[in-house]
Amino acid sequence: MSTLLGEFLRARRRLITVDQVGLTRVGGRRRTPGLRREEIAMLAGLSADYYTRLEQGRDDNPSDQVLAALARALQLDPAATEYLFKLAHPRACVQRTVSRADQVSLRVLRFIEKWDDASVFVVNRRLDILAKNRVATALFEEVDYTDNLIRLGFLNPAARQFWLNWEEEAAANVAHLRAVAGPDRDDPYLLELVDEISRESEEFRRLWARHDVRGRNQGLIRLHHSEVGELTFSLETLRIESAPGLRILVAEAVPRGPADDVLAKLHVLATSRQ
């Protein structure tokens, strides 16, 4: 666990610049990206030797006060700060029952099918797509790897044309996967997924190495469909309280103008596939 903590500290340190923290540049060009270890230690009020031990995995029991100081020095947001604490105190994490295929109840399936004017699908913490309504099925019919959003984004060559904001979507999905992985290593299927995509995608390896942490709750998604054209969706995430770990993603199409009834086009497309 201390190795994971060290990886996170090292990755986040390298993303912070001297300008961001108000330090004075000394000398010429830096040989390494981001801040030096001694600079983060100074900002957090720690000794350089102690901070080095944390990064190198030689100290596995930092206090909450130390973690809070590091979160401030690294300018972590609330989600990343929570992730930092979980890495340092993994025993406090809730253990989950893991299966390769999570079950979606008939009640939830009936619920998502009632949405005929939005693309609605159910995902688990690994972003496996477990169920889709008719609109989502029609929307995703042109792309491969629709069993998982990470596979779709990084293994499908057409993903960059399908997602018009591919860079943003890819980064957001990787940050979500990093957040749910955390110090939790009791999900072998999640580890298999990370290993698989890492072998196949250099871009995934780059984003994964950043250790960005961010949940997928809402936002805008821009897609291109050969029959409907360019689509913009407003995304909302709903928790399924009866099935912890499962989420319902509701993507409602945003019309581009008064004369552009995107919802009607999507509905016609979906019903024609029945």
C-alpha positions as CSV (number, residue, x, y, z in Angstrom):
1,M,0.0,0.0,0.0
2,S,2.9,2.4,0.7
3,T,4.1,1.8,-2.8
4,L,0.7,3.0,-4.1
5,L,0.9,6.1,-1.9
6,G,4.4,6.8,-3.1
7,E,3.3,6.5,-6.8
8,F,0.5,8.9,-6.2
9,L,2.6,11.5,-4.4
10,R,5.3,11.3,-7.1
11,A,2.8,11.6,-9.9
12,R,0.9,14.6,-8.4
13,R,4.2,16.4,-7.5
14,R,5.3,16.2,-11.1
15,L,2.1,18.0,-12.2
16,I,2.6,21.0,-9.9
17,T,4.7,23.9,-11.2
18,V,6.6,26.5,-9.2
19,D,4.3,29.2,-10.6
20,Q,1.2,27.4,-9.2
21,V,2.6,27.4,-5.7
22,G,4.3,30.8,-5.8
23,L,7.9,29.7,-5.6
24,T,10.7,31.7,-7.2
25,R,12.4,30.1,-10.1
26,V,16.1,29.6,-9.5
27,G,18.6,28.8,-12.2
28,G,17.8,27.7,-15.7
29,R,15.6,25.0,-17.1
30,R,14.6,22.2,-14.7
31,R,15.7,18.7,-15.5
32,T,12.6,17.1,-14.0
33,P,8.9,18.1,-14.4
34,G,7.0,19.7,-11.6
35,L,8.3,20.4,-8.1
36,R,11.3,18.8,-6.4
37,R,10.8,16.6,-3.3
38,E,12.3,19.2,-1.0
39,E,10.0,21.9,-2.4
40,I,6.9,19.8,-1.6
41,A,8.3,18.9,1.8
42,M,8.8,22.6,2.5
43,L,5.3,23.5,1.4
44,A,3.8,20.8,3.6
45,G,6.0,21.7,6.6
46,L,7.9,18.3,6.5
47,S,11.5,17.4,6.4
48,A,12.8,16.5,3.0
49,D,14.1,13.1,4.4
50,Y,10.6,12.2,5.8
51,Y,8.8,13.1,2.5
52,T,11.4,11.1,0.5
53,R,10.6,8.1,2.7
54,L,6.9,8.5,1.9
55,E,7.5,8.6,-1.8
56,Q,9.9,5.6,-1.7
57,G,7.5,3.5,0.3
58,R,9.7,3.4,3.4
59,D,7.1,4.9,5.7
60,D,3.5,3.5,5.6
61,N,1.9,5.3,8.5
62,P,1.6,9.1,8.0
63,S,-0.7,10.9,10.4
64,D,-3.9,12.6,9.3
65,Q,-2.1,16.0,9.9
66,V,0.7,15.0,7.5
67,L,-1.8,13.9,4.9
68,A,-3.8,17.1,5.2
69,A,-0.6,19.1,4.8
70,L,0.4,17.1,1.7
71,A,-3.1,17.6,0.2
72,R,-2.7,21.4,0.6
73,A,0.8,21.4,-0.8
74,L,-0.2,19.3,-3.8
75,Q,-3.4,21.4,-4.3
76,L,-5.6,18.3,-4.3
77,D,-9.4,18.7,-4.7
78,P,-11.8,17.0,-2.3
79,A,-12.0,13.8,-4.4
80,A,-8.2,13.5,-4.7
81,T,-7.7,14.3,-1.0
82,E,-10.1,11.5,0.0
83,Y,-8.2,9.2,-2.4
84,L,-4.9,10.1,-0.7
85,F,-6.3,9.2,2.7
86,K,-7.6,5.9,1.4
87,L,-4.1,5.1,0.1
88,A,-2.5,5.9,3.4
89,H,-5.2,4.0,5.5
90,P,-6.4,1.1,3.3
91,R,-7.8,-0.9,6.2
92,A,-10.5,1.7,6.6
93,C,-11.8,1.0,3.1
94,V,-14.9,-1.0,2.7
95,Q,-14.4,-4.5,1.2
96,R,-16.6,-5.3,-1.7
97,T,-18.1,-8.4,-3.0
98,V,-16.6,-8.8,-6.5
99,S,-18.0,-10.6,-9.5
100,R,-17.2,-10.4,-13.2
101,A,-20.8,-9.6,-14.2
102,D,-22.9,-7.5,-11.8
103,Q,-26.6,-8.3,-11.9
104,V,-29.2,-5.7,-13.0
105,S,-32.6,-6.4,-11.6
106,L,-35.7,-6.6,-13.7
107,R,-37.1,-3.5,-11.8
108,V,-34.1,-1.4,-13.0
109,L,-34.4,-2.8,-16.5
110,R,-38.0,-1.7,-16.7
111,F,-37.1,1.6,-15.2
112,I,-34.5,2.5,-17.8
113,E,-36.8,1.4,-20.7
114,K,-39.4,3.9,-19.6
115,W,-36.9,6.6,-20.7
116,D,-37.7,6.9,-24.4
117,D,-36.3,10.4,-24.9
118,A,-32.8,9.8,-23.5
119,S,-29.8,7.5,-23.8
120,V,-29.8,5.5,-20.5
121,F,-27.5,2.7,-19.5
122,V,-26.3,1.0,-16.3
123,V,-22.6,0.7,-15.4
124,N,-20.6,-0.8,-12.6
125,R,-17.5,0.6,-10.9
126,R,-15.3,-0.7,-13.8
127,L,-17.5,1.1,-16.3
128,D,-18.8,-2.2,-17.7
129,I,-22.0,-1.4,-19.6
130,L,-24.5,-3.9,-18.1
131,A,-27.8,-2.7,-19.7
132,K,-29.0,-0.2,-22.2
133,N,-32.4,1.2,-23.1
134,R,-33.5,1.3,-26.8
135,V,-32.1,4.8,-27.4
136,A,-28.7,3.9,-26.0
137,T,-28.6,0.7,-28.0
138,A,-29.3,2.6,-31.3
139,L,-26.7,5.2,-30.4
140,F,-23.9,2.7,-29.7
141,E,-24.7,0.3,-32.6
142,E,-22.0,1.8,-34.8
143,V,-19.1,1.2,-32.5
144,D,-17.3,-1.8,-31.1
145,Y,-16.3,-2.7,-27.5
146,T,-19.6,-1.5,-26.1
147,D,-19.2,-3.9,-23.2
148,N,-17.0,-1.3,-21.4
149,L,-16.6,2.5,-21.7
150,I,-12.8,2.2,-21.2
151,R,-12.4,-0.4,-23.9
152,L,-14.6,1.5,-26.2
153,G,-12.6,4.7,-25.7
154,F,-9.1,3.2,-26.1
155,L,-9.4,0.0,-28.2
156,N,-11.9,1.2,-30.8
157,P,-10.1,3.1,-33.6
158,A,-13.4,4.9,-34.4
159,A,-13.8,6.2,-30.8
160,R,-12.1,9.6,-31.7
161,Q,-14.7,10.1,-34.4
162,F,-17.6,8.9,-32.2
163,W,-16.7,11.1,-29.3
164,L,-16.2,14.7,-30.6
165,N,-14.6,15.6,-27.2
166,W,-12.6,12.3,-27.1
167,E,-9.7,13.8,-25.1
168,E,-12.0,15.1,-22.4
169,E,-14.0,11.9,-22.2
170,A,-11.0,9.6,-22.2
171,A,-9.4,11.6,-19.3
172,A,-12.6,11.7,-17.3
173,N,-13.1,7.9,-17.6
174,V,-9.5,7.1,-16.6
175,A,-9.8,9.5,-13.7
176,H,-13.0,7.7,-12.6
177,L,-11.3,4.3,-12.9
178,R,-8.3,5.5,-10.8
179,A,-10.7,6.8,-8.2
180,V,-12.7,3.5,-7.8
181,A,-9.5,1.4,-7.9
182,G,-7.8,3.3,-5.0
183,P,-6.0,1.0,-2.6
184,D,-8.6,-1.6,-3.2
185,R,-7.0,-4.7,-4.8
186,D,-9.8,-7.2,-4.2
187,D,-11.2,-6.7,-7.7
188,P,-9.1,-8.9,-10.0
189,Y,-11.3,-8.0,-13.0
190,L,-10.5,-4.3,-12.6
191,L,-6.8,-5.2,-12.5
192,E,-7.3,-7.3,-15.6
193,L,-9.0,-4.4,-17.4
194,V,-6.2,-2.0,-16.5
195,D,-3.5,-4.4,-17.6
196,E,-5.3,-5.1,-20.9
197,I,-5.8,-1.5,-21.9
198,S,-2.2,-0.6,-20.7
199,R,-0.8,-3.2,-23.1
200,E,-2.8,-1.9,-26.0
201,S,-2.9,1.9,-25.6
202,E,0.0,4.3,-25.0
203,E,-2.5,7.1,-24.4
204,F,-4.2,5.1,-21.6
205,R,-0.8,4.5,-20.0
206,R,0.0,8.2,-20.1
207,L,-3.4,9.2,-18.5
208,W,-3.2,6.3,-15.9
209,A,0.3,7.5,-14.9
210,R,-1.1,11.0,-14.0
211,H,-3.0,9.6,-11.1
212,D,-5.9,12.0,-11.8
213,V,-8.9,11.2,-9.5
214,R,-12.4,12.3,-10.4
215,G,-15.8,10.7,-10.3
216,R,-18.2,10.7,-13.2
217,N,-21.4,12.4,-12.0
218,Q,-22.4,15.0,-14.7
219,G,-21.2,16.9,-17.6
220,L,-21.6,17.4,-21.4
221,I,-20.8,14.7,-24.0
222,R,-20.5,15.4,-27.7
223,L,-21.0,12.5,-30.1
224,H,-21.3,12.0,-33.8
225,H,-23.8,9.4,-35.3
226,S,-23.9,8.7,-39.0
227,E,-27.7,9.0,-39.2
228,V,-28.5,11.6,-36.6
229,G,-25.3,13.7,-37.0
230,E,-23.7,15.7,-34.2
231,L,-25.3,15.3,-30.8
232,T,-24.7,17.0,-27.4
233,F,-25.8,15.2,-24.3
234,S,-26.2,16.4,-20.7
235,L,-25.1,13.6,-18.4
236,E,-26.4,12.8,-15.0
237,T,-25.5,9.9,-12.8
238,L,-28.0,8.1,-10.5
239,R,-27.1,5.7,-7.7
240,I,-28.9,2.4,-7.4
241,E,-29.3,2.1,-3.7
242,S,-30.4,-1.6,-3.9
243,A,-27.2,-2.5,-5.8
244,P,-24.2,-0.6,-4.4
245,G,-21.5,0.0,-7.0
246,L,-24.0,0.2,-9.9
247,R,-25.0,3.6,-11.5
248,I,-27.6,4.7,-14.0
249,L,-26.1,7.1,-16.6
250,V,-28.8,9.3,-18.1
251,A,-27.7,11.3,-21.2
252,E,-30.4,13.7,-22.4
253,A,-29.9,15.2,-25.8
254,V,-29.5,19.0,-26.0
255,P,-31.1,20.5,-29.1
256,R,-28.8,22.8,-31.1
257,G,-31.7,25.2,-31.9
258,P,-35.5,25.6,-31.9
259,A,-35.9,23.8,-35.2
260,D,-33.6,20.9,-34.3
261,D,-35.6,18.3,-32.4
262,V,-32.7,15.9,-31.5
263,L,-34.9,14.0,-29.1
264,A,-37.4,13.1,-31.8
265,K,-34.6,11.9,-34.1
266,L,-33.2,9.7,-31.4
267,H,-36.6,8.3,-30.6
268,V,-37.3,7.5,-34.3
269,L,-33.9,5.9,-34.6
270,A,-34.5,3.7,-31.5
271,T,-38.0,2.6,-32.5
272,S,-36.9,1.7,-36.0
273,R,-34.4,-0.8,-34.5
274,Q,-37.1,-2.8,-32.6
